[in-house]
Amino acid sequence: MVHFDREEMEQKIKEMKSSISSKVDETVEEFTLVVDQAIDELAAELQIYVNSRVNKMSHIQLLVSHPEPFTKTATKKIKRYLY
């Protein structure tokens, strides 16, 4: 017959959960940084491309990343007054 110390097992499980959650948090932060860098690089590339194609008065000065979709009207037009 084998006796398992339930309290000790629960404590080990809690420790494992906390270590796993900390690793997941670190991974999510790293992934977020990589995605942000990729977005910045693409924005810079897009700005250079567009500015090379349009006249000087139409150059893009700033690109703003908008993470969530724009709110739209029933006819699928962007509500510009909100932005």
N, C-alpha and C positions, 0 to 999 in steps of 0.2 A: 504494500500500500504506500502511495506517495502523497505527501501533503504539500500543497502549494501555499506559500504565504501570499494571500490575496492582496494585502496592503502593499507589500513590496512590489508585486506585479503591477498594481495600479499606479504606483509611484514611477516605475520604470516606463510605463506607457505614457504617462504625463510628460516625462522628460523627453521621450522620443517625439511626442507631438510638438513640444516646444522647439526642439532642434529642427524638426522638419519645417515647421512654420517659419522659423527664422531663415532657413535656407530658401524657402519659397519667396519670402519677402525680398531677400537679396537678389534672387533671380529676376523677380518682377522689376525691381529697380534698375538692374542692368539692362533688361529688355527695353524698358522705357527710355533709358538713355540712348540706346542704339537706335530706336525708332525716331526719337527726336533729332538725332544727328542725321539720319537718313532724310528726314523731312526738310531739315535746314539745307542739306546739300542739294536736294531736288529743287527747292525754292530758289536757291542761288543759280542753279543751272537754268531754270525756267526764266528767271529775270534776265540773265545774260542773253539767252536765245531770243526772247521777245524784244529786248532793247536793241539787238543787232538787226531786227527786221523792221522796226518802226522809226519814224523821224524823231529828232531830238526832243521836240516838245511833247511827244507821247510816251517818253520813257517811263518805265515803272521805277518808282523810288523805294517802295516798301511792299513786301508781300506779308500778309498776315495769315497765319494758319488758324483755321476755324475748326476745332475738333468735332463739333456736333453739326448735324445738318441744319441748314437755314429753315426757319419757319416759313411755311408757304400758305398761300390762299387756297381756296377750293379749286381754283383753276390752275394750280401748280406754279404760281408765280411767287417769287421771293418777296416777302414783305420788307422792302428796303427801308422804310421809316424806322424799323427796329434796329438797324445797324447804321 
